Amino acid sequence: MNALKQREIHYRLLKILAKKPKMSQREMAKRVGVSLGKVNFLISELTGKGILKAKRFKNTRNKAGYAYIVTPHGLEEKTKLALGYLQSKITEYETIRCQIVDLERELESDKTVLFSKRRTSELPDGIA
């Protein structure tokens, strides 16, 4: 997985946990679009870096669960990731916008050529 995609996944995970720290890893995996194993690995990685803090709690089904708290360092990291993600999306948008402009010009040109060929083919023989 490339570094840009990895940073996007980190950002999305931190964004989710900042709003809902008691979310299960299975639900995180669904929302972020990665495997449960990947979420487990990321939680361990982010906890090891001091970006997240895991706290055990008892949930209503008599099972132990975890709350994943985004630390102050984690909030700072989330902000940096958000800025990088925004910049990459702006770059992507500009690239796509240029491609759209080029396609519109190409279609306009093709339409002009097509229209001109039709008009010429509709004229009687000998008139061009």
SVG drawing of the C-alpha trace seen along z (x, -y; Angstrom):
<svg xmlns="http://www.w3.org/2000/svg" viewBox="-28 -24 34 35">
<polyline fill="none" stroke="black" stroke-width="0.4" points="0.0,0.0 1.4,-3.4 2.2,-6.0 -0.6,-8.4 -3.2,-5.7 -1.8,-4.7 -2.0,-8.3 -5.6,-8.5 -6.5,-5.4 -4.8,-6.7 -6.7,-10.0 -10.0,-8.3 -9.5,-6.0 -8.5,-8.9 -11.5,-11.0 -13.9,-8.2 -12.3,-7.5 -12.3,-11.2 -16.1,-11.1 -16.9,-7.6 -14.1,-6.1 -16.0,-3.0 -16.5,-1.7 -15.6,1.9 -12.7,2.8 -15.1,4.6 -17.2,1.4 -14.0,-0.6 -13.0,1.8 -16.3,1.4 -16.2,-2.3 -12.6,-2.7 -12.9,0.0 -10.0,2.2 -9.9,5.7 -10.3,6.3 -6.7,7.5 -5.5,4.2 -7.5,2.2 -6.0,4.3 -2.5,3.7 -3.2,-0.1 -4.6,-0.4 -1.4,1.3 0.8,-1.0 -1.0,-4.2 -1.1,-3.2 2.6,-2.4 3.3,-5.9 1.2,-7.6 -1.5,-8.7 -4.2,-6.5 -4.7,-5.3 -6.8,-2.1 -8.9,-1.8 -11.0,1.3 -14.6,0.9 -17.5,3.2 -20.2,3.0 -23.8,3.9 -23.4,7.5 -21.1,8.4 -18.1,8.3 -15.0,6.3 -14.6,3.7 -12.1,0.9 -12.4,-2.8 -9.8,-4.2 -9.0,-7.7 -7.2,-10.1 -4.4,-11.7 -3.4,-15.4 -0.5,-14.1 -3.0,-12.1 -5.2,-15.2 -2.1,-17.1 -1.3,-14.1 -4.9,-14.0 -4.7,-17.7 -1.5,-17.1 -3.0,-14.1 -6.1,-16.1 -4.0,-18.9 -2.0,-16.4 -5.2,-14.6 -6.8,-18.0 -3.8,-19.0 -3.7,-15.6 -7.5,-15.9 -7.0,-19.5 -4.2,-18.2 -6.4,-15.3 -9.3,-17.8 -7.1,-20.1 -5.9,-17.2 -9.4,-16.0 -10.6,-19.5 -7.9,-19.9 -8.9,-16.5 -12.5,-17.6 -11.6,-20.9 -9.4,-18.9 -12.3,-16.5 -14.8,-19.2 -12.5,-20.9 -11.9,-17.6 -15.7,-16.9 -16.4,-20.5 -13.7,-20.0 -15.1,-16.6 -18.6,-18.0 -17.5,-20.8 -15.7,-18.3 -18.7,-16.0 -21.2,-18.8 -19.0,-20.1 -18.8,-16.6 -22.6,-16.2 -23.3,-19.5 -20.9,-18.7 -22.4,-15.3 -25.9,-16.7 -25.0,-19.1 -25.8,-18.1 -23.0,-16.7 -20.5,-19.3 -21.3,-21.9 -19.0,-22.0"/>
</svg>
